[in-house]
Amino acid sequence: MIRSTRRLALHALAGAAALALLPQFALAADAKPRVALVMKSLANEFFQTMQDGAKADQKAHSSEYTLISNGIKDETDTAAQIKIVQQMLVEHVDAIVIAPADSKALVPVLAEAAAKGVIVVNIDNKLDADALKEKNLVVPFVGPDNRKGAKLAGDYLGKQLKAGDKVGILEGVSTTFNAQQRTAGFQDAMKAVGANVVSVQSGQWEMDKANAVAAAMLREHPDLRALLAGNDNMALGAVAAIKSAGKTGKVLVVGYDNITAIKPMLADGRVLATVDQYGAKQAVFGIDTALKAIKAKTAQKDLAPMVETTVTLITK
């Protein structure tokens, strides 16, 4: 009799435990998709704007998805960004929307993510086509045509130049696709006007490094007429170098990104032009692409390879 009573009690406890678990299972089944936004340096105003835009979108659609936002401290710290992706896999996110610090180095860990069923979407800096092919990985790129955008700024600058004028290019991190494409766009524009590109050097997307590179270019080429910077952070460094050399107004500058800090310089002519690539919208478009894929249960390999976003020339 005692054993029978114990059995009944145990069965009752087991039943209660099972019922207690039911709401948790139901919650898991109905849980909102978890989307990780992984960016480059949040010290760069452009990526801070990107994060702010993504957070605003999630707030407006809080019932639709959960956002986990991360960024690295240094534009070149690829290893740290790889660790962030690995941590997102540990946290079982449903999608990763990434602006990769390196076009090749991030591909293996993103292939690992896709193999685990995580939707991967690429924004800002395009992943290397050959590296993707090697991993048999299709990753949609949501972002601008950087070469076209840079040519817009270069063409505008070209109206102030004459054939033979010497110019320098401050390139971003040279292993990144967007840096290469912006340099190519600047080169296209300078070739069209007959300007002489005397130096192409990396400022690694950062103001201080670009300042040092620009200062060296100005010393080596005292008759330099213009500096084309692959982002506005580097344009800020170029402006400071020009001022230190006593050449404000004599050396023209163009940038790329249209960050807030560049606006006063556009107004007073220290920067001739920049390009707005709408960073906040890029993040939102990337997230939207991921959410649509999750909702439709679209496999990574079946995602569209490209969603081109807008670029606009910004001048005084």
C-alpha positions, 0 to 999 in steps of 0.5 A: 500500500505504501509503495503504491502511494509512493508510485502515485505521488511520483507520477503526480510529480512527473505530471506536474513537472511536464505541465510546468515545462509546457509553457516553456516549450510553447514559448520556444516554439513562438519565440521571436527570431534573434538577429545579431548585427556584427559591425566594425569599429563603433568608434567610427561614427558611421557604424555608430549610426548604423547601430542606432538605425538598427536599434530604432528599427527593432524598437519599432518592430519589437514584436517581430524580432530581437536584436543583438548588436556588437562591434569591434574596437579597432577597424583591423581587429579581425580576430575579435570580430571572428570571436563575436561571430563564434559567441553569437553561435553559442547564443544560438542566434537565428541570423547574423548580419555582418559588416566584415572587417576583412573580406576573406578572413571572416568567410570560414566562421560564417560558413560554420554559421550557415552550416548550423542553419544560421542565416548570414547576410553581408552588409557594408563590405562585400565578402570575397567571391573566391573565398565564398566559392571555396566554401561553397557558400552563398551570402547575399550582399546588401549594400552600395556599389562602392566603386560608383559611389567613389566615382561620384566624389572623384568626378566632382573633384575632377571639375576642380582639377586640370590634366597633370595635377597630382593627387593622392588616395587614402585607402581603407584597409587594403584587404577589404573589398569596399576599400579596393572598390572605392580606390578603383572609383577614385582612380576611374575619375582621376583617369577621366580628367587626366590627373596624376595619382602619385600615391595610394596608401592605406590609412586603415579607415582611421583618422590618426593613421590617415593623418600621418599618411597624408602628412607624409604625402604632402612632404613628399609631394609639395605640389599635391593638389588633392587627397581622396579619402576612402571614408570621412574618418580619413578625410578628417585626418587629411584636413588636419594634416593639410592645416599643419602643413599650412596648405588649407585651401590649397589641397582639396579633399573628398571623403565617403560616408557623410558622417556628422563630423564632416558637415562643418567642413563641407560648409566651409570648404575644407572638404569638397564632397562626400558620399552618403551610403545611408549606413542606418538603412543598410543595417535595416535592409540587411536585417529585413533580408534575414527576417524574410529568409527566416519567415519563408524558411529559405535556405542560405544557398537559395538567397538572392546574391545582391541587394543594391542600396543607394549612394548620393553625392553630398556637397556644400 
